[in-house]
Amino acid sequence: MAKGDQGVEWNPHSMDGEEYCLRHLHPRRAEYVVPGKKGCPERRFLVDVSYGLHCFTRSQERGEDVASSRWYSDSRERRVFCMERWRLSYRLPELVETLGRRKCLHTRGEEFVTLEVVEGGRRFDYAVFFIVSKSSAKGADLNLFVVSAHERFNKLDYTKPVGFHIILMNRYTGKPIKKPR
């Protein structure tokens, strides 16, 4: 994948004498192929992928004293740099590349989520919330913005899966996606 024209190129975060790279979350362009079926040919989409601040930061906990070096800001908000979210964020580019093979769930809004069990000595849910929209950028068909990604400690209520290819096709054509009941 090559770098896309949309999204934020996150600066590395310096904290306690260490630098934490965020280059893996720079925007890039991905190609997704929707297989042909019922006499319709396959469809290829060029998608500008970008990642939000919530993929590697968290909210300040009530009463938490946060050192100034732990804060990370963008043009809209300031949040606490989170080592766990940052570490897990290295999985995001591969996860996003393979969305066509994953179970996506509708959040009853404009976002979708995919859960993945992550090993590494323990098993847990990694929730990735993303939005797909039609692109106005030159050479891109769609945008995929990963809003947030983090370990889930409580179960999500979203039960009806929707195929990622349906998300792509419907967002591209402007057709609504049936929301779960």
N, C-alpha and C positions, 0 to 999 in steps of 0.2 A: 504494500500500500504506500502511496505517496502522500505527502502532506497536502491537506485540503486548504481552501482559501478562507474557511469560516472557523470561528472559535478562538479560544485563548491559548497562547503558548505560555504555560505556567512557568514562572521563575522558580529556581530551586529554593528550598527553604533552609536557612542556616539556624541551627539551634544547638546550644551547648558544645560549640566547637566542631560540630558535624554539619555536613551539607547533604540534604536529601533531594535527590534528583526527581524531577517531575516530567522529564522529557517523554516518558512513555505515555503521558496524557496529553501530548500536543495533538492538535487537529490533524486528521489524515483523511484521505479519500479511500473508500472501500468499494468493491464491486460485489453485488449480490445477484445471484441468478435464481429467478423463479422458474422452476421447471415447467415445460409445456404440458398441457393435458387437454383431453377432449377436443383434439383438432386445433388447439391454440398453440402457437410456437412459444418457446421459452422467452422470457423477458429479462433483460439485464438492466440493473439500476446502478448508477454511480451515486454513492452516498457520502456526503461530507459528515464525518464523525467528529464530535467534540465532547469534552468532559467538563463537568462543573466542579466548583469548589467543594461541594459536599462529598466528593469521592475520596478526599484525603483530609478533611477537617470535620470537626464536630461542634456542637453547641457547648457553651460553658455550662457546667453543672451548677446547680443552686449552691451558693456558698463557696464555690471553688475559687481558690486564689491562683490565678494563672500568671506565670512569669511573662514578661513582655516579649521574650524571645520565642514563645510558643504560639503567638498570634500570627495568623495569616489573613491577608485581606485581598479582595478584588475591588472593582469599582462600585460594588453594591453592598458588601457586608464584610464583617470581620468575624473570624471563627478561630477555634483552637486547632492547631495542627495536631492530627491524631496519628500516632505511630502505627496503630493497628490498621486503620483505614488506608494509610499510605502503603503499608506492606501488602495488603490485599489488592490494592489498586494495580499492582503489577500484573494481575490476572485479567484485568479489564480488556486490554486490546485483543487477546485471544478469545475471550468470552464474546465480545462484540462481533468478531469475525465469524464465529460459529453460531450466531443467533438463529440461523436457518435450520439448525439441527436441535434447537432447544425448545422447551415448553415455555411459552410466554403467557402471561396472565394479565387480564385487563383490570385496571384499578378503579374502574367506574368513572374515570376522568380521561384526560388526554395522555396519561402515562401508562406504561406497561412495565411489567416486572418479570424477571426470570430469576429463579432460585437455583443455586448450585451448591451441592455438598462439597465442601473443601476438606481434603485430608490434612496431613501434617500432624499426626498424632491424635487428632480428634475430628469429629464430624460436626458440622454446623451449617446453617443456611446462610448464604451470601445473597442478599437481595440487591438487585440492580434495577433502578428505576430509570426509564428512558422515554423520550418523546420522539416521534417521527413526524416530520412535516415536509411539505413540498418546498423545494429549493428554488431560489431566484439567482443563485450563483452560476456563473458561466461554467458549463461542463458537468454540473451536478444535477441529478434528478430529485434527490431528497436530502434532508438533513436528519441526522440521528444525534440527539443530545442526551448524554448520560447525566441525569440530574443528580443522582446520589447513588452511592453503593456502600453497603455496610453489613456487618453481621447482624442477623435478626435473632433476638432473644425471645420474642413472642411470635406466635403463629400468625401468618397472614390469612385474611378471610377470602382471598381471591381463589375461586375454585374452578372457574371455567377457562380452559386454555384457548388461546387463539394462535394460529400459526403465524410465524414471523412473515412469511410470504404474503399472507392476507393483509397484514399490517402495511407492508410495502405497497402492494397493489392498491389497496383502498386509499391510503394517504396520497398516492400519486394521482389517482383518478378522482379524488374528492368524494368518494363514496363513504358513508359513515360505517363504522364498525359497530356491530350489534353489541350493546352493553349487557353484561350478565345481570340476571335478576337477583 
